[in-house]
Amino acid sequence: MENQTLVKEICPTTTQGWVANGALVVDVREKDEVEELAYDVPSFLNIPLSEFEDRYTEIPKDREVVMVCRGGGRSLRAAGFLINHGYNSEKVVNMKLGIIRWVEKGFPTKGNQAVVASQGSGCCGTPAPAQSSVQSSCCGSSSKAEESKCC
């Protein structure tokens, strides 16, 4: 079996720190989705997932990159694709819960925020999970203090 590198995931609050340090935000939503509501960050690139295999080389390998989308699923796939195509797994991360949680946190956007709706009442807007002994916060921490700080 081939060795696989897991994609590191960060929450929107941690993404703010990456952005402040110059990370490139790559949104894999389709163009019409981005036209409705976009992340308002200084360094932004939209490569729709439908075009990703043809355009991923537009993403610099020497830069920190945060992959984003609406809910975190498409961007997770794209981040894994990058890592499997030679991008550094320490420099490419996925933002969990996408623009839905970004809006819930009140982070800057351009466009109509009404196109995203609250997705639940658990950690970071997800449905509350059953108790687990593995990770109890959306940020991968078991500490309630870290959970509220991050999410």
C-alpha positions, 0 to 999 in steps of 0.5 A: 500500500502506498504511503498517503499524507493526510491533509492538515485542516484548520478552522476559519479563525486559524485561517485568519492567522495564515492570511495575516502571514501572507498565505494565498487563499484558493477557492475551489467553488464555481465562478457563479458561487464566488460572484455571489459571495467571496472571501475578502482577503488580500491574496485570493485565487479562484480555481473551480474544482471543475477546472482544477486538474488543468489549472492547479499549477497556477498555485505556487509551490513555495507559498503557504496555501489555504484551500477553501470552498462552501463547506470544506469538502471540495477544498479538502479534495483539492488540497489532497490533490495538490499534496499528491502532486508534489506540494508540501503538506506543511504549506497546503492546508484545508479550511474546515467548514468553508465560507459557511463558518467564515460568515458565521464568525463574521469574517470579511466577505464580498457579496450576499451573505444570505446565500449561506445559512447556518448548518447546525448547532454543534461545534463550528456550526456542524450537527453536534456529534455523538461523544467521542474519545478521539477529538472533541473540538472542531479544531482537533483539540480536546480543550474547551478553551482552545475550542472556543478560541479557535471556532 
